[in-house]
């Protein structure tokens, strides 16, 4: 009986051997994922399992990153709990690396600078969360408390209390703040509620002498900047 296990493949086509000989950059997404999965099923190799899993996410690693352990187990036959946990741990390490890289930016000069710090925190979320980026008078990111989570909501929105925003800013001695929340839908366009809330917080900041410099809406790899669009 024929088998499609990886051990029956030519050595050059095996993901682990391919990585050792050609380097990680020469592997496809499914081959890298197969290394994490390690083993397949009786009739399908680890690469087959990986391909099916990616196909269920439209071959989008960002979509894959949003899945839970139970979600992963449902998506592909041969995907057990241990394999699902391994994948989630690897994707989380990647997210933390992006976050650490973003925080190396000490001074915010553009909306892109802010986005690169905030995006790793929100891109994989399946619900809305609201964050505040804390800055000093020179628009440098505060070292000890760069980003503060203010609220967590559902798929369609999150309730934000301006008092909590300024409480956090005062506690950390921030002179300026950048507001941010995510749109799990992938559409970065602000809602009427987003516009009203931003105006309200901006006006409150003027009274408290804390500058509201921008509001960044993160939608996966895209974003919307209120400052860039002249809405602040």
Buried (B, 14 or more C-beta within 10 A) or exposed (E): EEEBBBEEBEEEEBBBBBBEEEEEEEBBBBBBBBBBBBEBBEEBBBBBBBBBBBEBBEEEEBBBBBBEBEBBBEBBBBBEEEBBEBBBEBBEEBBEEBBEEBBEBEEBEEBBBBBBBBBBBBBBBEEBBBBBBBBBEEBBBBEEBBBBEBBEBEEEBBEBEBEBBBEBBEEBEBBBBBBBBBBBEEEBEBEEEBEEBBBEBBEBBEEEEBBBBBBBBBBBEBBBBBBBEEBB
